């Protein structure tokens, strides 16, 4: 039912995309003025990218032409791989009615909002994302609709709702008891055995990874703080159950105790990491754990808290306290050699504004090139898709963007992406 509603709503969006075409047998040649094929390596001038179907066939020096091929002239532009956002929530966007939507929206409502947000994300140059928290039926349907070509949007990996302790950040909070019994998270769990159940049920529903709320959070309607909320034996049971069924675990974590416990238990990545310390940095490095700092989310909630009278007192207080911590956290992590994967927490901020994370990363000490690497090479490794995306190389998906200005000199150029191709199909060409 949801898939059919999503596909119907997407029909108009599909016709609105610029340059959409059947690329099964199509050959396209892009003439790139400057090509950053592998972020972190030196760019090359005057390159031709030959695309066959949805994948890159080869790259040649100079501007070549092939009989019967379509030529796309980006000879005055800066060309680089499609961007990857490792932390989004495509089904929703923070607004004064968000609490009401939790009890009035159906799965179809969430999915249809996701169609709009997915398109905005793709048009901003983000050709792949990892969605780490959304209504289960809706987000799985949206992922599959994008994969099947029914909906325009970024390539997606999804976790569905977070595994959370009862009353924790990922559970329903702030409603009367009758409502809580109706809308409480099915992924809430207590004790090792129950937490294994929650993991297995999500995997049965075909999620790509498991997300947990290792600590309290900023936007949950509760004054439960931002420190560790799972017991260590619960964390270990989650990691074991996920590993046995071929999934990794990423952990929402603000407080340092929750960060360090999650890493020791075997988590693959930490989302936010607001209060990490020197021990955290050592654990990140020693265990090869990724940090997804979501600086845009911190900046957004801190800004909104100044004027939003619809925020509850506990949410406003946490927003004011936690948001400003995140820039310094990322600076310390980068200096300490932690692997940083790009992620925004879009859904807290506006969908389509994802690139606002780039100037914040530079403010935290990354060079423009390092910020681009975090959203391409590192992010592709983090979401386990490095064999298919993250660079412009033969055999990989033709996920390609372009800008008028040089983003590896001034990363703010990525705030205005002029060209977007995903899987050999042009969706934007200004």
C-alpha positions in Angstrom: 0.0 0.0 0.0 2.7 2.5 1.0 4.8 1.6 -2.1 1.9 2.3 -4.4 1.2 5.7 -2.7 4.9 6.6 -2.8 5.1 5.7 -6.5 2.0 7.7 -7.4 3.1 10.8 -5.5 6.6 10.5 -7.2 5.3 10.4 -10.7 5.1 14.2 -10.9 8.6 14.5 -9.4 10.0 12.1 -11.9 8.7 14.2 -14.8 10.1 17.3 -13.2 13.7 16.1 -13.1 15.9 17.7 -15.8 17.6 15.4 -18.3 16.1 12.1 -17.0 16.6 9.4 -19.5 16.8 5.6 -20.0 20.5 4.9 -19.5 20.4 1.0 -19.9 22.5 1.2 -23.0 23.3 4.9 -23.2 26.8 6.2 -23.5 27.6 9.6 -22.0 30.8 11.6 -22.1 31.3 14.3 -19.6 33.9 17.0 -20.4 35.3 18.1 -17.0 37.2 21.3 -16.7 38.7 20.1 -13.4 38.1 16.6 -12.2 38.6 15.5 -8.6 38.2 11.8 -9.3 39.6 10.6 -5.9 39.2 13.2 -3.2 42.4 13.5 -1.3 44.4 13.1 -4.5 45.4 15.9 -6.9 42.7 17.0 -9.3 43.3 16.8 -13.1 42.4 19.4 -15.8 40.5 18.7 -19.0 39.3 15.2 -18.5 36.6 13.1 -20.1 34.5 10.7 -18.1 33.0 8.0 -20.3 29.8 6.5 -18.8 28.1 3.4 -20.0 24.7 2.8 -18.5 24.7 3.5 -14.8 28.5 3.0 -14.3 31.7 4.7 -15.2 33.5 3.0 -18.0 36.8 5.0 -18.1 38.4 8.3 -17.8 40.6 9.8 -20.6 42.8 12.8 -20.8 41.5 15.7 -22.9 38.0 16.2 -24.4 37.1 13.1 -26.4 34.0 12.4 -28.4 32.5 9.0 -29.2 30.1 8.3 -32.1 26.5 8.1 -30.8 27.4 9.3 -27.3 25.8 12.2 -25.6 28.3 14.9 -24.6 27.8 16.9 -21.4 29.9 20.0 -21.4 31.2 20.8 -17.9 34.5 22.2 -19.2 34.1 25.4 -17.1 33.2 23.5 -14.0 34.7 21.6 -11.0 33.6 18.0 -11.1 33.7 15.6 -8.2 32.0 12.4 -6.9 28.4 12.6 -5.6 28.3 13.5 -1.9 27.3 11.1 0.9 25.4 12.0 4.1 25.9 9.3 6.7 23.2 10.6 9.1 19.8 11.7 7.9 16.1 11.3 8.8 14.3 11.6 5.5 10.8 11.1 6.8 10.5 14.2 8.9 11.7 17.7 9.6 11.8 19.5 12.9 8.8 21.8 13.3 6.4 23.1 15.9 3.9 20.3 15.1 6.3 17.5 15.4 4.9 16.1 18.6 1.4 16.2 17.1 2.5 14.4 14.0 3.7 11.5 16.1 0.0 10.7 16.9 -1.7 11.8 13.7 0.6 10.6 10.9 0.3 7.2 9.4 3.1 5.2 7.7 1.9 6.5 4.4 2.1 10.2 5.6 5.7 9.6 6.7 6.6 8.0 3.4 5.1 10.7 1.3 6.9 13.4 3.2 10.0 11.3 2.7 9.5 11.4 -1.1 9.7 15.2 -1.0 12.7 15.3 1.3 14.6 12.6 -0.7 14.3 14.7 -3.8 15.5 17.8 -2.0 18.5 15.9 -0.8 19.5 14.6 -4.2 19.1 18.0 -5.8 21.6 19.3 -3.2 24.2 16.9 -4.6 23.9 14.1 -2.1 23.5 11.0 -4.2 23.7 8.5 -1.3 22.6 8.6 2.3 22.3 6.5 5.5 19.0 7.1 7.2 19.4 6.3 10.9 15.9 6.5 12.5 12.5 6.5 10.9 9.1 4.8 11.0 10.0 1.2 9.9 7.5 0.4 7.2 7.7 3.9 5.6 11.5 4.1 5.5 12.0 0.6 4.1 9.3 1.3 1.4 11.1 4.6 0.5 14.5 2.9 0.2 13.0 0.3 -2.1 11.1 2.8 -4.2 14.3 4.8 -4.8 16.2 1.6 -5.7 13.5 0.5 -8.1 13.4 3.9 -9.8 9.8 4.8 -8.7 11.1 7.8 -6.7 13.8 10.4 -7.2 16.2 10.4 -4.3 19.6 9.4 -3.0 20.7 5.8 -2.8 19.7 4.7 0.7 20.8 2.5 3.6 18.3 2.4 6.5 18.2 1.4 10.1 14.6 1.9 10.9 13.8 3.0 14.5 16.6 2.9 17.0 17.0 0.1 19.5 16.5 2.0 22.8 16.0 1.3 26.5 12.4 1.8 27.6 12.0 5.5 28.2 15.3 6.3 26.5 16.0 8.8 23.7 14.5 6.5 21.0 11.3 5.7 22.8 8.1 7.8 23.0 8.3 10.4 25.7 6.3 13.4 26.9 2.8 12.0 26.4 0.2 10.7 28.9 0.4 7.0 29.9 -2.5 5.9 27.6 -0.8 7.4 24.6 2.6 6.1 25.6 1.3 2.5 25.7 0.0 3.0 22.1 3.0 4.7 20.4 5.9 3.5 22.4 8.7 2.1 20.3 8.6 -1.6 19.3 12.4 -1.4 19.4 12.5 -0.5 23.1 14.1 -3.2 25.1 15.1 -4.1 28.7 17.8 -6.7 29.5 20.2 -8.6 27.2 17.6 -11.1 25.9 15.0 -8.5 25.1 17.6 -6.4 23.3 18.6 -9.3 21.1 14.9 -9.7 20.2 14.7 -6.0 19.2 17.7 -6.4 16.9 16.5 -9.6 15.3 13.0 -8.1 14.6 14.6 -5.2 12.8 16.7 -7.5 10.7 13.7 -9.5 9.9 12.2 -6.3 8.6 15.2 -5.9 6.2 17.1 -3.0 7.7 20.7 -2.5 6.5 22.2 -1.7 9.9 21.2 -1.3 13.6 21.2 2.0 15.3 21.1 2.3 19.1 20.6 5.2 21.4 23.5 4.6 23.8 22.8 7.8 25.7 20.0 10.3 26.2 19.4 12.9 23.4 18.7 16.5 22.9 15.2 16.4 21.3 13.6 13.7 23.4 10.8 15.1 25.6 12.4 14.0 28.8 14.8 15.4 31.4 16.8 12.1 31.4 20.1 13.8 30.6 22.5 12.9 27.8 24.6 10.2 29.5 24.7 6.4 29.2 21.2 4.7 29.2 22.0 1.0 28.3 23.7 -1.3 30.7 26.9 -2.8 29.5 25.5 -6.3 29.2 22.7 -4.9 27.0 25.2 -3.2 24.7 27.1 -6.4 24.4 24.0 -8.4 23.6 23.0 -5.9 20.8 26.5 -6.1 19.2 26.5 -9.9 19.3 23.0 -10.3 17.8 23.8 -7.8 15.0 27.2 -9.3 14.2 25.7 -12.8 14.0 23.2 -11.7 11.4 25.6 -9.6 9.3 24.8 -6.1 10.5 26.9 -3.4 12.2 25.8 -1.1 14.9 26.0 2.7 15.0 25.4 4.5 18.3 23.7 7.8 18.9 25.9 9.0 21.9 26.4 12.4 23.5 27.8 11.7 27.0 31.3 10.4 27.4 30.4 7.4 29.4 28.0 6.2 26.8 30.5 6.9 24.0 33.2 4.9 25.6 31.0 2.0 26.7 29.6 1.7 23.2 33.1 1.6 21.6 34.3 -1.0 24.1 31.2 -3.1 23.3 32.1 -3.2 19.6 30.1 -0.4 17.9 31.1 0.5 14.3 30.5 4.3 14.6 29.4 7.0 17.0 26.8 9.6 15.9 27.3 13.1 17.5 30.0 12.3 20.1 29.4 15.7 21.9 31.3 15.1 25.1 34.1 12.8 24.0 37.4 13.0 26.0 41.0 11.9 25.5 40.1 8.3 26.4 37.4 8.4 23.7 39.8 9.5 21.1 42.2 6.7 22.0 39.3 4.2 21.8 38.2 5.6 18.4 41.7 5.1 17.0 42.5 1.8 18.6 39.2 0.2 17.4 38.9 1.9 14.0 35.6 3.5 14.9 34.1 6.3 12.8 32.8 9.6 14.2 29.8 11.2 12.5 29.9 14.7 14.2 26.6 16.2 12.9 27.7 19.8 13.6 24.8 21.2 11.7 22.4 19.6 14.1 24.2 21.2 17.1 24.2 24.6 15.4 20.5 24.3 14.4 19.1 23.3 17.8 21.2 26.0 19.6 19.8 28.6 17.2 16.2 27.4 17.4 16.3 27.3 21.2 16.8 31.0 21.4 13.3 31.8 20.1 11.2 28.6 19.8 8.4 28.9 22.3 7.2 25.5 21.2 10.2 23.7 22.6 9.5 22.1 26.0 11.8 23.3 28.9 13.8 20.2 29.0 14.4 20.2 25.2 15.4 23.9 25.2 17.8 23.3 28.1 19.5 20.4 26.4 19.7 22.3 23.1 21.4 25.3 24.7 23.9 23.0 26.6 24.8 20.4 24.0 24.7 22.3 20.7 27.7 24.6 21.4 29.8 21.7 22.6 29.9 20.0 19.2 32.3 22.3 17.3 35.0 21.9 19.9 34.4 18.2 20.0 35.0 17.8 16.3 38.1 20.0 16.5 39.6 17.7 19.2 38.6 14.6 17.4 40.2 15.8 14.1 43.4 16.8 15.9 43.5 13.4 17.6 43.3 11.5 14.3 39.8 10.1 14.6 38.1 9.0 11.3 35.4 11.5 10.5 32.5 10.6 8.2 30.2 13.3 7.0 26.8 13.4 8.5 24.3 16.2 9.2 21.3 14.8 11.1 19.1 16.5 8.5 15.6 16.3 9.6 16.8 18.4 12.6 18.0 20.9 10.0 16.2 21.4 6.7 16.6 18.7 4.0 18.5 20.1 1.1 20.7 22.2 3.3 23.0 19.3 4.0 26.1 21.1 2.6 26.0 23.6 5.4 27.9 21.0 7.4 31.0 21.6 5.2 31.9 25.2 6.5 31.3 23.9 10.0 33.8 21.1 9.5 36.3 23.6 8.2 35.7 25.8 11.2 36.5 22.8 13.3 39.9 22.5 11.7 39.5 20.3 8.6 40.8 21.6 5.3 38.3 22.0 2.5 39.8 18.8 0.9 39.5 16.9 4.2 35.9 17.9 4.5 35.2 16.7 0.9 37.0 13.4 1.7 34.8 12.9 4.8 31.7 13.1 2.5 33.0 10.9 -0.2 35.9 8.4 0.4 35.5 8.1 4.2 31.7 8.1 4.1 31.6 5.4 1.5 33.8 3.2 3.6 31.8 4.0 6.7 28.5 2.9 5.1 30.2 -0.2 3.5 29.7 0.9 -0.1 33.3 1.9 -1.1 33.3 -0.6 -3.9 30.5 1.2 -5.6 30.5 5.0 -4.7 32.7 7.7 -3.2 35.1 8.2 -6.1 34.9 8.6 -9.9 36.6 5.4 -11.1 35.9 2.6 -13.6 33.2 0.2 -12.5 31.6 2.5 -9.9 28.2 4.1 -10.2 28.3 7.3 -12.2 27.4 9.5 -9.2 28.8 12.9 -10.2 28.3 16.5 -9.2 29.7 19.8 -10.4 30.1 23.4 -9.2 31.0 26.8 -10.7 33.6 27.6 -8.1 36.4 25.5 -6.7 35.2 23.5 -3.6 38.6 22.2 -2.6 39.7 25.8 -2.2 36.5 27.2 -0.8 34.2 24.4 0.4 31.2 26.8 0.5 31.0 26.2 -3.3 29.2 23.0 -2.4 26.3 25.1 -1.0 25.3 25.7 -4.7 25.7 22.5 -6.7 24.9 23.1 -10.4 25.0 19.5 -11.8 23.8 16.2 -10.3 24.1 12.8 -11.9 23.2 9.6 -10.1 23.8 6.2 -11.6 24.3 7.8 -15.1 21.0 9.7 -15.0 21.1 13.5 -15.0 18.7 15.0 -12.4 20.0 18.6 -12.4 22.0 20.6 -15.0 22.1 24.4 -14.6 
